[in-house]
Amino acid sequence: MTAVVDAPATAALDAPAIPAADGVARVPRRRPVVAVVSPKGGSGKTTCAANLAVGIARRIPTTLIDLNVWSGDVEWALGTRPVHRLDHVVRRVLEDPTVEIESMLARRDDLSVLCAPETPIAADGIAPADALLVVTRLAALHRATVLDTGPGVTDYTLGAIDAASHVVLTTGTDVPSVQAARKLLQTMRALRMDDSRAMLVVSRAASGAGLSIAEIESTLGLETALAVPDDRAVAASISTGIPIAEARPDSRPGRGYLELADAVLGWPIPKRRGVLAWMRP
């Protein structure tokens, strides 16, 4: 009979047992909370968050929350038009702390979505602490949770990092993007946040411009978890509202995002590359 032991606490609660190479089935203990962050806009953060959420939702029910409250794009990345948004849910929770909020989320198969406020004025009407209270409430529903965040190092970003079991740091290959990522890691360390949770995703890798993967890794002190090639299909998928992990799961970027999702969940990853990065030096 196959033995069953606990898997690392970063994996998903009540997910199917994961077969390991040693024949021991490991049952994950908890569902992940993943903060997708980048201080620099245009680094592929929302693209990563949408694809990662789609990938995790293949395995277990998942919630994607858009904490880029002033200019969030999750609704366009997923082609959904929500009835209720983050500011609506915050107001309902403040009015009645016992209110059931899961039904207020937009649904997309096993992926639930809570979109950002529709206007900056609406966003200014909520406080980061109240929005993060909603995050806590939704994470307590025993679903995997993916948090998209805005540019800069805001209270929303720091709150998302603090709540997360995994921090996916996205960067482009340009020097300003990489230096902004370095400053975020420095901020995490200064605030005594555990940076061992960080997973590095490099967007538009091998584009022929900017820094190499090796230079980025040296600057940030992180190994690349996923290098997304400069592929028009990635940008096109966001414009159509169907993430590439769903539209073209067998493409190189599609496979990469799906394997990143499996890595977050603790599922076995194919050994053909040795790492998740699809584009390596």
C-alpha positions in Angstrom: 0.0 0.0 0.0 1.2 3.5 -0.9 2.2 5.6 2.1 0.7 9.1 2.5 2.6 12.0 4.1 2.2 15.7 4.4 3.5 17.9 1.6 4.9 21.4 2.1 2.5 23.9 3.6 2.6 25.9 0.4 0.6 23.4 -1.6 -3.2 23.1 -1.9 -5.5 21.9 0.8 -7.8 19.0 -0.2 -6.1 18.7 -3.6 -5.6 15.2 -5.0 -2.6 13.3 -3.6 0.5 14.1 -5.6 2.5 11.0 -6.7 6.2 11.5 -6.0 9.2 9.9 -7.6 9.7 7.7 -4.4 6.2 6.3 -4.7 5.0 8.2 -1.7 1.7 10.1 -2.3 1.9 13.5 -0.6 -1.3 15.2 0.4 -1.0 19.0 0.3 -2.0 20.8 3.5 -3.1 24.2 2.4 -4.1 26.2 -0.6 -1.7 28.8 -1.9 -2.1 32.6 -1.8 0.0 34.0 -4.7 0.9 37.7 -5.0 2.0 38.7 -8.5 4.0 41.8 -8.1 6.2 44.3 -10.1 7.0 47.9 -9.2 7.3 48.7 -12.9 4.3 48.8 -15.2 4.4 46.9 -18.5 6.3 44.0 -17.1 3.7 41.4 -17.9 2.3 41.2 -14.4 -1.4 41.0 -15.2 -0.7 38.6 -18.1 1.2 36.4 -15.6 -1.6 36.7 -12.9 -4.3 35.8 -15.4 -2.4 32.8 -16.9 -1.3 31.6 -13.5 -4.9 31.7 -12.1 -6.2 29.8 -15.2 -3.4 27.3 -14.7 -4.1 26.7 -11.0 -7.9 26.5 -11.7 -7.2 23.5 -13.9 -6.4 21.7 -10.7 -8.4 23.2 -7.9 -11.0 26.1 -7.5 -9.2 29.4 -7.6 -10.0 33.1 -6.9 -8.2 35.9 -8.8 -8.4 39.3 -7.1 -7.4 42.5 -8.9 -5.6 44.8 -6.3 -4.5 47.2 -9.0 -7.3 49.3 -7.8 -6.7 52.4 -9.9 -6.1 50.8 -13.3 -6.7 47.1 -13.1 -6.9 45.1 -16.3 -7.9 41.6 -15.0 -11.4 41.9 -16.4 -10.0 42.5 -19.9 -7.4 39.8 -19.6 -10.1 37.3 -18.8 -12.9 38.8 -20.9 -15.3 39.2 -18.1 -17.7 42.1 -17.2 -18.4 41.9 -13.5 -21.6 42.9 -11.7 -19.8 43.5 -8.4 -16.3 44.9 -8.0 -13.8 45.2 -5.2 -15.2 48.5 -3.9 -18.8 47.0 -3.9 -17.6 44.0 -1.9 -15.6 46.2 0.6 -18.7 48.3 1.3 -20.9 45.2 1.8 -18.4 43.7 4.3 -18.1 47.0 6.2 -21.9 47.2 6.4 -22.3 43.6 7.4 -19.2 41.6 8.4 -21.1 38.3 8.2 -22.2 38.8 4.6 -21.6 36.0 2.2 -19.3 37.4 -0.5 -18.5 34.4 -2.7 -21.7 34.9 -4.7 -20.6 38.5 -5.6 -17.6 37.2 -7.7 -17.7 36.8 -11.4 -17.4 33.1 -12.4 -15.4 31.5 -15.2 -15.6 27.7 -14.8 -13.5 26.9 -11.6 -12.0 30.4 -11.6 -13.8 33.2 -9.6 -12.8 36.8 -10.3 -13.0 40.0 -8.2 -12.2 42.9 -10.5 -10.8 46.3 -9.5 -13.1 49.4 -9.1 -14.4 50.8 -12.3 -13.0 54.3 -11.8 -10.1 55.9 -9.9 -12.7 57.8 -7.9 -14.3 54.6 -6.8 -10.9 53.2 -5.9 -10.2 56.3 -3.7 -13.3 55.5 -1.7 -11.8 52.3 -0.2 -8.9 51.8 2.1 -6.1 49.3 1.6 -6.8 47.6 4.9 -10.4 47.1 4.1 -9.6 45.7 0.6 -7.1 43.3 2.3 -9.7 42.2 4.7 -11.7 41.0 1.7 -8.6 39.2 0.5 -8.4 37.5 3.9 -12.1 36.5 3.8 -11.8 35.0 0.3 -8.6 33.2 1.1 -10.4 31.6 4.0 -12.8 29.9 1.6 -10.2 27.2 1.0 -9.7 28.2 -2.6 -6.3 29.0 -4.2 -6.0 32.8 -4.3 -4.0 34.8 -6.9 -3.5 38.5 -6.2 -2.7 40.9 -9.1 -1.2 44.1 -7.9 -0.5 47.6 -9.3 2.8 49.2 -10.2 4.9 50.8 -7.4 5.4 49.7 -3.9 2.0 50.6 -2.4 0.1 49.4 0.7 -1.8 47.1 -1.5 1.3 45.5 -2.9 2.9 45.1 0.6 -0.3 43.8 2.0 -0.5 41.2 -0.8 3.0 40.1 -0.2 2.4 39.8 3.5 -0.6 37.6 2.9 1.1 35.4 0.3 2.6 32.0 0.5 4.2 32.6 -2.9 5.4 35.9 -4.4 5.7 35.9 -8.2 8.0 38.8 -9.2 7.7 39.8 -12.8 10.2 41.9 -14.7 11.1 42.8 -18.3 14.6 42.6 -19.6 15.1 46.4 -19.6 17.3 47.9 -16.9 14.6 50.2 -15.3 12.4 47.2 -14.8 15.1 45.0 -13.3 16.3 47.8 -11.0 12.7 48.4 -9.8 12.4 44.6 -9.0 15.7 44.8 -7.1 14.4 47.7 -5.0 11.2 45.8 -4.2 13.3 42.8 -3.0 15.4 45.2 -0.9 12.1 46.7 0.6 10.9 43.2 1.5 14.2 42.4 3.3 14.1 45.8 5.1 10.6 45.0 6.3 11.7 41.5 7.3 9.4 39.8 4.8 10.6 36.4 3.7 12.0 36.7 0.2 12.5 33.0 -0.1 8.9 32.9 -1.3 9.9 34.8 -4.4 9.6 33.2 -7.9 11.1 35.2 -10.8 9.2 35.5 -14.1 11.0 37.3 -16.9 8.8 38.7 -19.7 9.8 39.2 -23.3 12.9 37.1 -22.8 15.2 36.5 -25.8 13.8 39.6 -27.5 17.3 40.7 -28.5 17.1 43.8 -26.3 18.0 44.5 -22.7 19.7 42.3 -20.2 20.3 38.6 -20.5 18.6 36.1 -18.1 22.0 35.5 -16.5 22.5 39.3 -15.8 18.9 39.6 -14.4 19.5 36.7 -12.1 22.8 38.1 -10.9 21.2 41.5 -10.2 18.3 40.1 -8.3 19.9 37.1 -6.6 17.1 34.9 -7.9 16.9 32.0 -10.4 14.4 32.4 -13.1 11.3 30.3 -12.6 9.8 31.2 -16.0 11.2 33.1 -18.9 8.3 34.1 -21.3 9.5 34.5 -24.9 8.7 37.6 -26.8 5.6 36.2 -28.6 2.9 38.1 -30.3 0.4 35.5 -29.3 0.9 36.4 -25.6 -0.2 40.0 -26.2 -3.0 38.9 -28.6 -4.4 36.6 -26.0 -4.9 39.5 -23.6 -6.6 41.5 -26.2 -9.1 38.7 -26.9 -9.7 38.0 -23.2 -8.5 34.4 -23.4 -5.2 33.9 -21.6 -2.6 32.0 -23.7 -2.5 29.2 -21.1 -6.2 28.5 -22.1 -6.2 29.6 -25.8 -2.9 27.8 -26.7 -1.9 25.5 -23.9 0.6 23.7 -26.1 2.5 26.8 -27.1 5.8 27.6 -25.4 4.5 30.4 -23.2 1.2 28.5 -22.6 3.1 25.4 -21.4 5.4 27.6 -19.3 2.6 29.3 -17.4 0.8 26.0 -16.8 4.0 24.5 -15.4 4.5 27.5 -13.2 1.0 26.9 -11.8 1.8 23.3 -11.2 5.0 24.3 -9.4 3.1 26.6 -7.1 0.8 23.7 -6.3 3.7 21.3 -5.8 2.8 19.1 -8.7 5.5 17.2 -10.5 7.2 19.2 -13.3 8.6 17.6 -16.5 12.4 17.2 -16.2 13.2 18.0 -19.8 14.5 21.5 -19.0 15.7 21.1 -15.5 14.0 24.4 -14.7 10.7 26.0 -15.7 12.3 28.6 -17.9 11.5 28.0 -21.5 14.1 30.3 -22.7 17.5 29.9 -21.0 21.0 31.2 -22.0 
